[in-house]
Amino acid sequence: MVRRIREIHTDSRGAYGARRTTEKLRSLGRVVNRKRVARIMREREITGITRRKSWSLTKQDRTAPPAPDLIP
């Protein structure tokens, strides 16, 4: 079971966590519980990652003068 979990994790380039790994194992015909997969992954320090870009919509105008200090 551990070997299959590692294979699925490396095939996903480290992105899959316990939930997606469990779904993949079930689609392959294994009868497995999510909590068991999570425990096995936790014991062997296998963690999923998030591959999302952070978007910044506001761009700072570097040529603008700083705002005046209004507090006396």
All heavy atoms as a GROMACS GRO file, in nm:
protein
  591
    1MET      N    1   0.083  -0.119   0.000
    1MET     CA    2   0.000   0.000   0.000
    1MET      C    3   0.088   0.126   0.000
    1MET      O    4   0.059   0.221  -0.073
    1MET     CB    5  -0.091   0.000   0.123
    1MET     CG    6  -0.170   0.126   0.141
    1MET     SD    7  -0.325   0.129   0.055
    1MET     CE    8  -0.423   0.035   0.164
    2VAL      N    9   0.192   0.126   0.079
    2VAL     CA   10   0.280   0.243   0.088
    2VAL      C   11   0.345   0.269  -0.048
    2VAL      O   12   0.357   0.384  -0.091
    2VAL     CB   13   0.387   0.224   0.198
    2VAL    CG1   14   0.482   0.342   0.200
    2VAL    CG2   15   0.321   0.206   0.332
    3ARG      N   16   0.386   0.162  -0.115
    3ARG     CA   17   0.449   0.178  -0.246
    3ARG      C   18   0.354   0.244  -0.346
    3ARG      O   19   0.393   0.334  -0.420
    3ARG     CB   20   0.496   0.042  -0.298
    3ARG     CG   21   0.588   0.054  -0.418
    3ARG     CD   22   0.632  -0.081  -0.471
    3ARG     NE   23   0.527  -0.130  -0.560
    3ARG     CZ   24   0.458  -0.243  -0.542
    3ARG    NH1   25   0.484  -0.318  -0.438
    3ARG    NH2   26   0.366  -0.280  -0.627
    4ARG      N   27   0.227   0.202  -0.345
    4ARG     CA   28   0.127   0.261  -0.436
    4ARG      C   29   0.102   0.408  -0.402
    4ARG      O   30   0.088   0.491  -0.492
    4ARG     CB   31  -0.004   0.184  -0.428
    4ARG     CG   32   0.003   0.046  -0.484
    4ARG     CD   33   0.041   0.046  -0.629
    4ARG     NE   34  -0.080   0.043  -0.710
    4ARG     CZ   35  -0.081   0.066  -0.839
    4ARG    NH1   36   0.030   0.094  -0.902
    4ARG    NH2   37  -0.192   0.060  -0.906
    5ILE      N   38   0.098   0.440  -0.273
    5ILE     CA   39   0.076   0.580  -0.231
    5ILE      C   40   0.193   0.665  -0.279
    5ILE      O   41   0.173   0.775  -0.333
    5ILE     CB   42   0.058   0.589  -0.079
    5ILE    CG1   43  -0.076   0.528  -0.038
    5ILE    CG2   44   0.066   0.733  -0.031
    5ILE    CD1   45  -0.098   0.517   0.110
    6ARG      N   46   0.315   0.616  -0.263
    6ARG     CA   47   0.432   0.692  -0.311
    6ARG      C   48   0.429   0.709  -0.462
    6ARG      O   49   0.464   0.815  -0.514
    6ARG     CB   50   0.561   0.622  -0.269
    6ARG     CG   51   0.593   0.640  -0.125
    6ARG     CD   52   0.738   0.598  -0.098
    6ARG     NE   53   0.764   0.588   0.044
    6ARG     CZ   54   0.798   0.690   0.121
    6ARG    NH1   55   0.805   0.810   0.068
    6ARG    NH2   56   0.821   0.672   0.248
    7GLU      N   57   0.388   0.605  -0.536
    7GLU     CA   58   0.380   0.614  -0.682
    7GLU      C   59   0.279   0.721  -0.724
    7GLU      O   60   0.308   0.802  -0.812
    7GLU     CB   61   0.339   0.479  -0.741
    7GLU     CG   62   0.447   0.375  -0.741
    7GLU     CD   63   0.396   0.241  -0.791
    7GLU    OE1   64   0.282   0.234  -0.841
    7GLU    OE2   65   0.471   0.142  -0.782
    8ILE      N   66   0.162   0.720  -0.663
    8ILE     CA   67   0.058   0.817  -0.696
    8ILE      C   68   0.106   0.957  -0.662
    8ILE      O   69   0.085   1.052  -0.739
    8ILE     CB   70  -0.073   0.783  -0.621
    8ILE    CG1   71  -0.132   0.653  -0.676
    8ILE    CG2   72  -0.174   0.897  -0.632
    8ILE    CD1   73  -0.245   0.596  -0.593
    9HIS      N   74   0.174   0.971  -0.549
    9HIS     CA   75   0.223   1.102  -0.506
    9HIS      C   76   0.329   1.154  -0.602
    9HIS      O   77   0.327   1.273  -0.640
    9HIS     CB   78   0.279   1.091  -0.364
    9HIS     CG   79   0.310   1.223  -0.303
    9HIS    ND1   80   0.438   1.271  -0.295
    9HIS    CD2   81   0.231   1.317  -0.247
    9HIS    CE1   82   0.437   1.389  -0.238
    9HIS    NE2   83   0.312   1.420  -0.207
   10THR      N   84   0.421   1.070  -0.645
   10THR     CA   85   0.524   1.115  -0.739
   10THR      C   86   0.467   1.139  -0.878
   10THR      O   87   0.513   1.229  -0.948
   10THR     CB   88   0.642   1.017  -0.747
   10THR    OG1   89   0.591   0.887  -0.777
   10THR    CG2   90   0.718   1.012  -0.617
   11ASP      N   91   0.368   1.059  -0.920
   11ASP     CA   92   0.306   1.082  -1.050
   11ASP      C   93   0.234   1.216  -1.056
   11ASP      O   94   0.224   1.277  -1.162
   11ASP     CB   95   0.206   0.970  -1.083
   11ASP     CG   96   0.277   0.839  -1.116
   11ASP    OD1   97   0.400   0.842  -1.140
   11ASP    OD2   98   0.209   0.735  -1.117
   12SER      N   99   0.184   1.261  -0.943
   12SER     CA  100   0.116   1.391  -0.938
   12SER      C  101   0.214   1.505  -0.912
   12SER      O  102   0.172   1.617  -0.886
   12SER     CB  103   0.008   1.390  -0.830
   12SER     OG  104   0.067   1.389  -0.702
   13ARG      N  105   0.343   1.475  -0.917
   13ARG     CA  106   0.451   1.571  -0.888
   13ARG      C  107   0.437   1.630  -0.748
   13ARG      O  108   0.464   1.748  -0.726
   13ARG     CB  109   0.456   1.682  -0.994
   13ARG     CG  110   0.490   1.629  -1.131
   13ARG     CD  111   0.495   1.736  -1.234
   13ARG     NE  112   0.370   1.811  -1.232
   13ARG     CZ  113   0.352   1.927  -1.292
   13ARG    NH1  114   0.450   1.981  -1.361
   13ARG    NH2  115   0.237   1.990  -1.287
   14GLY      N  116   0.390   1.548  -0.654
   14GLY     CA  117   0.382   1.588  -0.514
   14GLY      C  118   0.259   1.670  -0.480
   14GLY      O  119   0.250   1.724  -0.371
   15ALA      N  120   0.163   1.679  -0.572
   15ALA     CA  121   0.048   1.766  -0.549
   15ALA      C  122  -0.065   1.696  -0.472
   15ALA      O  123  -0.140   1.762  -0.401
   15ALA     CB  124  -0.007   1.818  -0.682
   16TYR      N  125  -0.078   1.566  -0.486
   16TYR     CA  126  -0.191   1.495  -0.426
   16TYR      C  127  -0.173   1.478  -0.277
   16TYR      O  128  -0.067   1.435  -0.230
   16TYR     CB  129  -0.209   1.358  -0.489
   16TYR     CG  130  -0.276   1.357  -0.624
   16TYR    CD1  131  -0.299   1.473  -0.694
   16TYR    CD2  132  -0.319   1.238  -0.681
   16TYR    CE1  133  -0.360   1.472  -0.818
   16TYR    CE2  134  -0.381   1.236  -0.805
   16TYR     CZ  135  -0.400   1.353  -0.872
   16TYR     OH  136  -0.462   1.352  -0.995
   17GLY      N  137  -0.278   1.509  -0.203
   17GLY     CA  138  -0.283   1.484  -0.061
   17GLY      C  139  -0.356   1.353  -0.035
   17GLY      O  140  -0.376   1.271  -0.124
   18ALA      N  141  -0.402   1.335   0.088
   18ALA     CA  142  -0.467   1.209   0.127
   18ALA      C  143  -0.599   1.189   0.054
   18ALA      O  144  -0.632   1.078   0.012
   18ALA     CB  145  -0.489   1.207   0.278
   19ARG      N  146  -0.674   1.296   0.035
   19ARG     CA  147  -0.806   1.283  -0.026
   19ARG      C  148  -0.797   1.238  -0.172
   19ARG      O  149  -0.863   1.143  -0.215
   19ARG     CB  150  -0.880   1.416  -0.015
   19ARG     CG  151  -1.025   1.405  -0.054
   19ARG     CD  152  -1.102   1.526  -0.010
   19ARG     NE  153  -1.105   1.526   0.136
   19ARG     CZ  154  -1.160   1.620   0.210
   19ARG    NH1  155  -1.216   1.723   0.152
   19ARG    NH2  156  -1.161   1.612   0.340
   20ARG      N  157  -0.713   1.305  -0.250
   20ARG     CA  158  -0.702   1.268  -0.391
   20ARG      C  159  -0.632   1.134  -0.408
   20ARG      O  160  -0.663   1.058  -0.500
   20ARG     CB  161  -0.624   1.376  -0.466
   20ARG     CG  162  -0.704   1.501  -0.486
   20ARG     CD  163  -0.615   1.607  -0.542
   20ARG     NE  164  -0.668   1.660  -0.663
   20ARG     CZ  165  -0.608   1.751  -0.736
   20ARG    NH1  166  -0.489   1.795  -0.700
   20ARG    NH2  167  -0.663   1.797  -0.846
   21THR      N  168  -0.537   1.104  -0.320
   21THR     CA  169  -0.469   0.974  -0.325
   21THR      C  170  -0.568   0.863  -0.298
   21THR      O  171  -0.566   0.758  -0.366
   21THR     CB  172  -0.354   0.969  -0.223
   21THR    OG1  173  -0.265   1.078  -0.249
   21THR    CG2  174  -0.277   0.840  -0.233
   22THR      N  175  -0.659   0.883  -0.203
   22THR     CA  176  -0.761   0.784  -0.172
   22THR      C  177  -0.851   0.762  -0.293
   22THR      O  178  -0.883   0.648  -0.329
   22THR     CB  179  -0.846   0.828  -0.052
   22THR    OG1  180  -0.759   0.855   0.058
   22THR    CG2  181  -0.946   0.722  -0.013
   23GLU      N  182  -0.893   0.870  -0.358
   23GLU     CA  183  -0.978   0.858  -0.477
   23GLU      C  184  -0.907   0.780  -0.587
   23GLU      O  185  -0.967   0.696  -0.654
   23GLU     CB  186  -1.016   0.996  -0.529
   23GLU     CG  187  -1.113   1.069  -0.440
   23GLU     CD  188  -1.144   1.209  -0.491
   23GLU    OE1  189  -1.108   1.241  -0.606
   23GLU    OE2  190  -1.202   1.287  -0.414
   24LYS      N  191  -0.778   0.806  -0.606
   24LYS     CA  192  -0.700   0.736  -0.708
   24LYS      C  193  -0.688   0.588  -0.676
   24LYS      O  194  -0.703   0.502  -0.763
   24LYS     CB  195  -0.562   0.801  -0.721
   24LYS     CG  196  -0.478   0.745  -0.830
   24LYS     CD  197  -0.532   0.783  -0.965
   24LYS     CE  198  -0.434   0.738  -1.072
   24LYS     NZ  199  -0.486   0.759  -1.205
   25LEU      N  200  -0.663   0.556  -0.548
   25LEU     CA  201  -0.654   0.415  -0.507
   25LEU      C  202  -0.786   0.343  -0.529
   25LEU      O  203  -0.788   0.229  -0.574
   25LEU     CB  204  -0.612   0.405  -0.360
   25LEU     CG  205  -0.466   0.435  -0.329
   25LEU    CD1  206  -0.446   0.449  -0.180
   25LEU    CD2  207  -0.377   0.326  -0.385
   26ARG      N  208  -0.896   0.411  -0.499
   26ARG     CA  209  -1.027   0.350  -0.520
   26ARG      C  210  -1.055   0.328  -0.667
   26ARG      O  211  -1.117   0.227  -0.705
   26ARG     CB  212  -1.136   0.436  -0.457
   26ARG     CG  213  -1.137   0.429  -0.306
   26ARG     CD  214  -1.243   0.517  -0.248
   26ARG     NE  215  -1.241   0.511  -0.102
   26ARG     CZ  216  -1.303   0.596  -0.023
   26ARG    NH1  217  -1.374   0.696  -0.075
   26ARG    NH2  218  -1.296   0.583   0.108
   27SER      N  219  -1.011   0.421  -0.752
   27SER     CA  220  -1.034   0.403  -0.895
   27SER      C  221  -0.950   0.287  -0.950
   27SER      O  222  -0.984   0.230  -1.054
   27SER     CB  223  -1.001   0.531  -0.971
   27SER     OG  224  -0.861   0.555  -0.974
   28LEU      N  225  -0.842   0.254  -0.882
   28LEU     CA  226  -0.759   0.140  -0.920
   28LEU      C  227  -0.812   0.008  -0.863
   28LEU      O  228  -0.751  -0.096  -0.884
   28LEU     CB  229  -0.615   0.162  -0.875
   28LEU     CG  230  -0.542   0.280  -0.940
   28LEU    CD1  231  -0.406   0.301  -0.875
   28LEU    CD2  232  -0.527   0.256  -1.089
   29GLY      N  233  -0.921   0.015  -0.787
   29GLY     CA  234  -0.983  -0.107  -0.736
   29GLY      C  235  -0.949  -0.142  -0.593
   29GLY      O  236  -0.988  -0.248  -0.545
   30ARG      N  237  -0.874  -0.058  -0.523
   30ARG     CA  238  -0.839  -0.085  -0.384
   30ARG      C  239  -0.952  -0.038  -0.293
   30ARG      O  240  -1.007   0.069  -0.314
   30ARG     CB  241  -0.710  -0.013  -0.345
   30ARG     CG  242  -0.588  -0.050  -0.424
   30ARG     CD  243  -0.535  -0.185  -0.388
   30ARG     NE  244  -0.498  -0.193  -0.249
   30ARG     CZ  245  -0.383  -0.233  -0.203
   30ARG    NH1  246  -0.289  -0.268  -0.288
   30ARG    NH2  247  -0.358  -0.238  -0.076
   31VAL      N  248  -0.983  -0.116  -0.191
   31VAL     CA  249  -1.080  -0.075  -0.089
   31VAL      C  250  -0.999  -0.014   0.024
   31VAL      O  251  -0.925  -0.084   0.093
   31VAL     CB  252  -1.163  -0.195  -0.038
   31VAL    CG1  253  -1.260  -0.151   0.069
   31VAL    CG2  254  -1.237  -0.260  -0.154
   32VAL      N  255  -1.011   0.118   0.041
   32VAL     CA  256  -0.927   0.187   0.138
   32VAL      C  257  -1.003   0.305   0.196
   32VAL      O  258  -1.089   0.364   0.130
   32VAL     CB  259  -0.794   0.232   0.071
   32VAL    CG1  260  -0.819   0.336  -0.033
   32VAL    CG2  261  -0.695   0.279   0.173
   33ASN      N  262  -0.972   0.338   0.320
   33ASN     CA  263  -1.035   0.449   0.391
   33ASN      C  264  -0.942   0.570   0.384
   33ASN      O  265  -0.820   0.557   0.389
   33ASN     CB  266  -1.059   0.407   0.537
   33ASN     CG  267  -1.139   0.509   0.613
   33ASN    OD1  268  -1.172   0.615   0.560
   33ASN    ND2  269  -1.169   0.480   0.738
   34ARG      N  270  -0.999   0.690   0.374
   34ARG     CA  271  -0.920   0.812   0.366
   34ARG      C  272  -0.834   0.832   0.490
   34ARG      O  273  -0.719   0.876   0.482
   34ARG     CB  274  -1.011   0.933   0.346
   34ARG     CG  275  -0.932   1.063   0.334
   34ARG     CD  276  -1.023   1.183   0.328
   34ARG     NE  277  -1.117   1.190   0.439
   34ARG     CZ  278  -1.087   1.240   0.559
   34ARG    NH1  279  -0.966   1.284   0.586
   34ARG    NH2  280  -1.178   1.245   0.654
   35LYS      N  281  -0.888   0.800   0.607
   35LYS     CA  282  -0.812   0.820   0.731
   35LYS      C  283  -0.689   0.730   0.736
   35LYS      O  284  -0.584   0.769   0.788
   35LYS     CB  285  -0.901   0.795   0.853
   35LYS     CG  286  -1.007   0.901   0.869
   35LYS     CD  287  -1.089   0.875   0.993
   35LYS     CE  288  -1.196   0.980   1.010
   35LYS     NZ  289  -1.275   0.959   1.130
   36ARG      N  290  -0.700   0.611   0.681
   36ARG     CA  291  -0.584   0.521   0.678
   36ARG      C  292  -0.477   0.576   0.586
   36ARG      O  293  -0.358   0.575   0.619
   36ARG     CB  294  -0.628   0.382   0.632
   36ARG     CG  295  -0.514   0.284   0.629
   36ARG     CD  296  -0.561   0.147   0.592
   36ARG     NE  297  -0.450   0.054   0.595
   36ARG     CZ  298  -0.454  -0.064   0.540
   36ARG    NH1  299  -0.564  -0.106   0.479
   36ARG    NH2  300  -0.352  -0.144   0.546
   37VAL      N  301  -0.519   0.624   0.469
   37VAL     CA  302  -0.423   0.683   0.376
   37VAL      C  303  -0.356   0.805   0.439
   37VAL      O  304  -0.235   0.823   0.430
   37VAL     CB  305  -0.491   0.720   0.243
   37VAL    CG1  306  -0.397   0.797   0.152
   37VAL    CG2  307  -0.543   0.595   0.173
   38ALA      N  308  -0.435   0.888   0.508
   38ALA     CA  309  -0.380   1.006   0.573
   38ALA      C  310  -0.279   0.967   0.680
   38ALA      O  311  -0.174   1.029   0.694
   38ALA     CB  312  -0.493   1.089   0.634
   39ARG      N  313  -0.308   0.863   0.756
   39ARG     CA  314  -0.217   0.818   0.861
   39ARG      C  315  -0.087   0.766   0.800
   39ARG      O  316   0.022   0.801   0.847
   39ARG     CB  317  -0.282   0.708   0.945
   39ARG     CG  318  -0.192   0.654   1.053
   39ARG     CD  319  -0.262   0.551   1.141
   39ARG     NE  320  -0.336   0.450   1.068
   39ARG     CZ  321  -0.284   0.339   1.013
   39ARG    NH1  322  -0.155   0.316   1.022
   39ARG    NH2  323  -0.360   0.253   0.950
   40ILE      N  324  -0.097   0.686   0.695
   40ILE     CA  325   0.023   0.633   0.630
   40ILE      C  326   0.108   0.747   0.574
   40ILE      O  327   0.229   0.749   0.588
   40ILE     CB  328  -0.016   0.533   0.519
   40ILE    CG1  329  -0.076   0.406   0.582
   40ILE    CG2  330   0.103   0.499   0.431
   40ILE    CD1  331  -0.136   0.310   0.483
   41MET      N  332   0.042   0.844   0.510
   41MET     CA  333   0.116   0.957   0.453
   41MET      C  334   0.181   1.041   0.563
   41MET      O  335   0.294   1.086   0.549
   41MET     CB  336   0.023   1.043   0.368
   41MET     CG  337  -0.019   0.976   0.239
   41MET     SD  338  -0.132   1.072   0.141
   41MET     CE  339  -0.024   1.201   0.080
   42ARG      N  340   0.110   1.061   0.672
   42ARG     CA  341   0.163   1.140   0.784
   42ARG      C  342   0.284   1.070   0.847
   42ARG      O  343   0.385   1.134   0.877
   42ARG     CB  344   0.054   1.163   0.887
   42ARG     CG  345   0.091   1.254   1.001
   42ARG     CD  346  -0.027   1.286   1.089
   42ARG     NE  347  -0.098   1.168   1.135
   42ARG     CZ  348  -0.222   1.134   1.098
   42ARG    NH1  349  -0.289   1.210   1.015
   42ARG    NH2  350  -0.280   1.025   1.146
   43GLU      N  351   0.276   0.938   0.865
   43GLU     CA  352   0.386   0.864   0.927
   43GLU      C  353   0.512   0.867   0.841
   43GLU      O  354   0.623   0.865   0.893
   43GLU     CB  355   0.344   0.718   0.949
   43GLU     CG  356   0.244   0.701   1.061
   43GLU     CD  357   0.188   0.559   1.069
   43GLU    OE1  358   0.216   0.478   0.977
   43GLU    OE2  359   0.117   0.530   1.165
   44ARG      N  360   0.495   0.872   0.710
   44ARG     CA  361   0.609   0.873   0.619
   44ARG      C  362   0.641   1.011   0.564
   44ARG      O  363   0.720   1.025   0.472
   44ARG     CB  364   0.584   0.776   0.505
   44ARG     CG  365   0.604   0.634   0.556
   44ARG     CD  366   0.523   0.534   0.493
   44ARG     NE  367   0.543   0.400   0.543
   44ARG     CZ  368   0.468   0.346   0.637
   44ARG    NH1  369   0.375   0.415   0.698
   44ARG    NH2  370   0.486   0.221   0.673
   45GLU      N  371   0.578   1.112   0.624
   45GLU     CA  372   0.601   1.253   0.589
   45GLU      C  373   0.582   1.281   0.441
   45GLU      O  374   0.662   1.349   0.376
   45GLU     CB  375   0.740   1.296   0.635
   45GLU     CG  376   0.756   1.288   0.786
   45GLU     CD  377   0.895   1.325   0.832
   45GLU    OE1  378   0.982   1.351   0.747
   45GLU    OE2  379   0.916   1.328   0.954
   46ILE      N  380   0.474   1.226   0.385
   46ILE     CA  381   0.436   1.253   0.247
   46ILE      C  382   0.325   1.357   0.253
   46ILE      O  383   0.219   1.333   0.310
   46ILE     CB  384   0.383   1.126   0.177
   46ILE    CG1  385   0.488   1.016   0.182
   46ILE    CG2  386   0.344   1.156   0.034
   46ILE    CD1  387   0.437   0.881   0.136
   47THR      N  388   0.349   1.474   0.195
   47THR     CA  389   0.250   1.581   0.200
   47THR      C  390   0.221   1.633   0.061
   47THR      O  391   0.309   1.637  -0.026
   47THR     CB  392   0.298   1.698   0.287
   47THR    OG1  393   0.422   1.745   0.235
   47THR    CG2  394   0.317   1.656   0.432
   48GLY      N  395   0.098   1.675   0.040
   48GLY     CA  396   0.060   1.738  -0.085
   48GLY      C  397   0.090   1.886  -0.081
   48GLY      O  398   0.110   1.945   0.024
   49ILE      N  399   0.097   1.946  -0.200
   49ILE     CA  400   0.123   2.090  -0.208
   49ILE      C  401   0.014   2.157  -0.291
   49ILE      O  402  -0.057   2.093  -0.366
   49ILE     CB  403   0.260   2.119  -0.271
   49ILE    CG1  404   0.269   2.060  -0.411
   49ILE    CG2  405   0.372   2.071  -0.183
   49ILE    CD1  406   0.390   2.104  -0.488
   50THR      N  407   0.005   2.288  -0.275
   50THR     CA  408  -0.089   2.367  -0.354
   50THR      C  409  -0.011   2.437  -0.464
   50THR      O  410   0.089   2.503  -0.437
   50THR     CB  411  -0.159   2.472  -0.265
   50THR    OG1  412  -0.223   2.403  -0.159
   50THR    CG2  413  -0.259   2.551  -0.344
   51ARG      N  414  -0.056   2.423  -0.586
   51ARG     CA  415   0.011   2.485  -0.700
   51ARG      C  416  -0.073   2.600  -0.754
   51ARG      O  417  -0.121   2.596  -0.866
   51ARG     CB  418   0.031   2.385  -0.811
   51ARG     CG  419   0.121   2.273  -0.776
   51ARG     CD  420   0.124   2.177  -0.892
   51ARG     NE  421   0.194   2.058  -0.855
   51ARG     CZ  422   0.318   2.032  -0.892
   51ARG    NH1  423   0.381   2.115  -0.967
   51ARG    NH2  424   0.375   1.922  -0.853
   52ARG      N  425  -0.092   2.699  -0.675
   52ARG     CA  426  -0.170   2.814  -0.720
   52ARG      C  427  -0.083   2.938  -0.718
   52ARG      O  428  -0.004   2.958  -0.627
   52ARG     CB  429  -0.290   2.835  -0.630
   52ARG     CG  430  -0.389   2.723  -0.643
   52ARG     CD  431  -0.519   2.758  -0.580
   52ARG     NE  432  -0.613   2.648  -0.600
   52ARG     CZ  433  -0.710   2.618  -0.520
   52ARG    NH1  434  -0.728   2.690  -0.411
   52ARG    NH2  435  -0.791   2.518  -0.546
   53LYS      N  436  -0.101   3.019  -0.818
   53LYS     CA  437  -0.028   3.144  -0.823
   53LYS      C  438  -0.096   3.246  -0.734
   53LYS      O  439  -0.218   3.249  -0.723
   53LYS     CB  440  -0.025   3.200  -0.965
   53LYS     CG  441   0.057   3.120  -1.061
   53LYS     CD  442   0.060   3.187  -1.195
   53LYS     CE  443   0.143   3.108  -1.293
   53LYS     NZ  444   0.147   3.172  -1.424
   54SER      N  445  -0.017   3.330  -0.672
   54SER     CA  446  -0.074   3.439  -0.594
   54SER      C  447  -0.088   3.559  -0.687
   54SER      O  448   0.008   3.601  -0.753
   54SER     CB  449   0.013   3.474  -0.474
   54SER     OG  450   0.141   3.515  -0.517
   55TRP      N  451  -0.207   3.612  -0.696
   55TRP     CA  452  -0.235   3.723  -0.785
   55TRP      C  453  -0.237   3.853  -0.707
   55TRP      O  454  -0.300   3.864  -0.604
   55TRP     CB  455  -0.369   3.704  -0.855
   55TRP     CG  456  -0.369   3.588  -0.947
   55TRP    CD1  457  -0.410   3.461  -0.919
   55TRP    CD2  458  -0.322   3.585  -1.080
   55TRP    NE1  459  -0.392   3.380  -1.026
   55TRP    CE2  460  -0.339   3.454  -1.128
   55TRP    CE3  461  -0.269   3.680  -1.164
   55TRP    CZ2  462  -0.304   3.417  -1.258
   55TRP    CZ3  463  -0.234   3.641  -1.293
   55TRP    CH2  464  -0.252   3.512  -1.338
   56SER      N  465  -0.170   3.951  -0.758
   56SER     CA  466  -0.173   4.084  -0.701
   56SER      C  467  -0.231   4.176  -0.807
   56SER      O  468  -0.172   4.198  -0.912
   56SER     CB  469  -0.032   4.129  -0.662
   56SER     OG  470  -0.037   4.260  -0.613
   57LEU      N  471  -0.350   4.230  -0.780
   57LEU     CA  472  -0.418   4.312  -0.879
   57LEU      C  473  -0.375   4.458  -0.873
   57LEU      O  474  -0.388   4.530  -0.971
   57LEU     CB  475  -0.569   4.302  -0.858
   57LEU     CG  476  -0.626   4.160  -0.872
   57LEU    CD1  477  -0.775   4.162  -0.840
   57LEU    CD2  478  -0.603   4.107  -1.011
   58THR      N  479  -0.325   4.503  -0.761
   58THR     CA  480  -0.286   4.642  -0.746
   58THR      C  481  -0.136   4.655  -0.768
   58THR      O  482  -0.056   4.589  -0.702
   58THR     CB  483  -0.321   4.694  -0.606
   58THR    OG1  484  -0.460   4.673  -0.582
   58THR    CG2  485  -0.289   4.842  -0.593
   59LYS      N  486  -0.098   4.742  -0.860
   59LYS     CA  487   0.044   4.769  -0.886
   59LYS      C  488   0.080   4.904  -0.824
   59LYS      O  489   0.011   5.003  -0.846
   59LYS     CB  490   0.071   4.774  -1.035
   59LYS     CG  491   0.029   4.648  -1.107
   59LYS     CD  492   0.148   4.565  -1.137
   59LYS     CE  493   0.100   4.448  -1.222
   59LYS     NZ  494   0.174   4.332  -1.208
   60GLN      N  495   0.188   4.906  -0.751
   60GLN     CA  496   0.230   5.028  -0.685
   60GLN      C  497   0.294   5.122  -0.788
   60GLN      O  498   0.377   5.080  -0.870
   60GLN     CB  499   0.330   4.998  -0.575
   60GLN     CG  500   0.375   5.119  -0.498
   60GLN     CD  501   0.472   5.083  -0.387
   60GLN    OE1  502   0.515   4.967  -0.378
   60GLN    NE2  503   0.507   5.178  -0.307
   61ASP      N  504   0.256   5.251  -0.782
   61ASP     CA  505   0.317   5.352  -0.868
   61ASP      C  506   0.442   5.403  -0.797
   61ASP      O  507   0.434   5.480  -0.701
   61ASP     CB  508   0.217   5.466  -0.892
   61ASP     CG  509   0.272   5.571  -0.987
   61ASP    OD1  510   0.380   5.546  -1.047
   61ASP    OD2  511   0.210   5.677  -1.001
   62ARG      N  512   0.556   5.362  -0.844
   62ARG     CA  513   0.682   5.396  -0.778
   62ARG      C  514   0.724   5.541  -0.801
   62ARG      O  515   0.808   5.594  -0.730
   62ARG     CB  516   0.791   5.302  -0.823
   62ARG     CG  517   0.757   5.157  -0.789
   62ARG     CD  518   0.882   5.074  -0.784
   62ARG     NE  519   0.849   4.934  -0.758
   62ARG     CZ  520   0.843   4.880  -0.636
   62ARG    NH1  521   0.863   4.958  -0.532
   62ARG    NH2  522   0.814   4.754  -0.620
   63THR      N  523   0.662   5.607  -0.900
   63THR     CA  524   0.698   5.747  -0.928
   63THR      C  525   0.611   5.845  -0.849
   63THR      O  526   0.642   5.965  -0.844
   63THR     CB  527   0.683   5.777  -1.077
   63THR    OG1  528   0.546   5.756  -1.116
   63THR    CG2  529   0.774   5.685  -1.158
   64ALA      N  530   0.504   5.797  -0.785
   64ALA     CA  531   0.414   5.886  -0.710
   64ALA      C  532   0.480   5.929  -0.579
   64ALA      O  533   0.553   5.852  -0.516
   64ALA     CB  534   0.283   5.816  -0.680
   65PRO      N  535   0.455   6.055  -0.537
   65PRO     CA  536   0.511   6.099  -0.410
   65PRO      C  537   0.440   6.031  -0.294
   65PRO      O  538   0.323   5.992  -0.305
   65PRO     CB  539   0.485   6.251  -0.410
   65PRO     CG  540   0.369   6.268  -0.502
   65PRO     CD  541   0.381   6.160  -0.606
   66PRO      N  542   0.504   6.014  -0.179
   66PRO     CA  543   0.438   5.949  -0.065
   66PRO      C  544   0.324   6.036  -0.013
   66PRO      O  545   0.326   6.159  -0.026
   66PRO     CB  546   0.548   5.935   0.039
   66PRO     CG  547   0.656   6.027  -0.003
   66PRO     CD  548   0.643   6.048  -0.150
   67ALA      N  549   0.224   5.972   0.047
   67ALA     CA  550   0.110   6.043   0.101
   67ALA      C  551   0.155   6.127   0.220
   67ALA      O  552   0.245   6.087   0.294
   67ALA     CB  553   0.002   5.945   0.144
   68PRO      N  554   0.091   6.244   0.240
   68PRO     CA  555   0.132   6.329   0.352
   68PRO      C  556   0.091   6.267   0.486
   68PRO      O  557  -0.010   6.196   0.493
   68PRO     CB  558   0.056   6.458   0.327
   68PRO     CG  559  -0.060   6.420   0.241
   68PRO     CD  560  -0.013   6.304   0.158
   69ASP      N  561   0.169   6.292   0.590
   69ASP     CA  562   0.140   6.244   0.724
   69ASP      C  563   0.039   6.338   0.786
   69ASP      O  564   0.071   6.453   0.815
   69ASP     CB  565   0.269   6.237   0.806
   69ASP     CG  566   0.247   6.171   0.940
   69ASP    OD1  567   0.136   6.116   0.963
   69ASP    OD2  568   0.340   6.174   1.023
   70LEU      N  569  -0.086   6.293   0.806
   70LEU     CA  570  -0.192   6.379   0.856
   70LEU      C  571  -0.205   6.378   1.007
   70LEU      O  572  -0.283   6.453   1.064
   70LEU     CB  573  -0.325   6.338   0.792
   70LEU     CG  574  -0.328   6.346   0.638
   70LEU    CD1  575  -0.460   6.295   0.586
   70LEU    CD2  576  -0.301   6.487   0.591
   71ILE      N  577  -0.131   6.293   1.074
   71ILE     CA  578  -0.138   6.286   1.221
   71ILE      C  579  -0.032   6.381   1.277
   71ILE      O  580   0.085   6.370   1.246
   71ILE     CB  581  -0.112   6.143   1.270
   71ILE    CG1  582  -0.219   6.051   1.212
   71ILE    CG2  583  -0.109   6.138   1.421
   71ILE    CD1  584  -0.199   5.907   1.244
   72PRO      N  585  -0.075   6.477   1.362
   72PRO     CA  586   0.021   6.575   1.414
   72PRO      C  587   0.114   6.519   1.519
   72PRO      O  588   0.106   6.425   1.579
   72PRO     CB  589  -0.067   6.684   1.477
   72PRO     CG  590  -0.204   6.630   1.484
   72PRO     CD  591  -0.210   6.509   1.400
   0.00000   0.00000   0.00000
